[in-house]
């Protein structure tokens, strides 16, 4: 795959960039803002992202392939251990790293832990200060000073991922750290994940929004079948896995009301993604303690490679 030359004679640049940060600082929101559509699910609950989401941003100048890694945290299960290894491995695979912080929350132990990990790699790190729309501009100066004392960041860029403020500036800064290289993906491709993966994530997002605290980390979604009927309707059959019978009851809801709402909301997003009318069939099954079973984790797509 050879590199391209632009019309103005400049060489096309490309590379891989990891978005890291402690849980719930807005990594998936930033990814979706950059790409211009939803490929990473968003929730106010920590540890929403489980797999590295590859988002692809392409311009005439270059192509950035983003890895939205799981939030770095202390593992509580084999699934948690998988998530941590995924996040840490990403640091050694990329051309640049975006450390996303929440300026409202301020510096915490999680941020210090991540920064200590960054000292083990030689990759340029950009400090991305998110949620600047929620603090007074003068407060940012002391936050910048605090972080600069901890690590020699290549760049510091304040943004609002939710509103898109300064995101274009961030992309311009990132492009400076990429080398001349090939265009890895077609210009109109925004992720390297199959549609089934994104559909499963959209279903999981709706469950996270609609269920109580005991549910989020106990669910996984698997697309069992996905086919296009003769009339053009996409038929999807998905299984929602939980760990306990009581959780199954919660997700189904009274007279199936909650599961129906999950289906309606997920179908709307899936139809927007696929551009086709969709028939979505949901089932709920119990797989006891699935988060600590290697075979089940592999079957659900959680792999270290």
HELIX and SHEET records of a PDB file:
HELIX    1   1 UNK A   27  UNK A   35  1                                   9    
HELIX    2   2 UNK A   78  UNK A   90  1                                  13    
HELIX    3   3 UNK A  109  UNK A  118  1                                  10    
HELIX    4   4 UNK A  132  UNK A  134  5                                   3    
HELIX    5   5 UNK A  137  UNK A  148  1                                  12    
HELIX    6   6 UNK A  167  UNK A  175  1                                   9    
HELIX    7   7 UNK A  195  UNK A  210  1                                  16    
HELIX    8   8 UNK A  216  UNK A  218  5                                   3    
HELIX    9   9 UNK A  245  UNK A  252  1                                   8    
HELIX   10  10 UNK A  254  UNK A  256  5                                   3    
HELIX   11  11 UNK A  257  UNK A  274  1                                  18    
HELIX   12  12 UNK A  290  UNK A  292  5                                   3    
HELIX   13  13 UNK A  294  UNK A  299  1                                   6    
SHEET    1   A 6 UNK A  53  UNK A  58  0                                        
SHEET    2   A 6 UNK A  62  UNK A  68 -1                                        
SHEET    3   A 6 UNK A  13  UNK A  20  1                                        
SHEET    4   A 6 UNK A  96  UNK A 102  1                                        
SHEET    5   A 6 UNK A 124  UNK A 130  1                                        
SHEET    6   A 6 UNK A 155  UNK A 158  1                                        
SHEET    1   B 4 UNK A  53  UNK A  58  0                                        
SHEET    2   B 4 UNK A  62  UNK A  68 -1                                        
SHEET    3   B 4 UNK A  13  UNK A  20  1                                        
SHEET    4   B 4 UNK A 179  UNK A 180 -1                                        
SHEET    1   C 3 UNK A 220  UNK A 228  0                                        
SHEET    2   C 3 UNK A 234  UNK A 242 -1                                        
SHEET    3   C 3 UNK A 278  UNK A 286  1                                        
END                                                                             
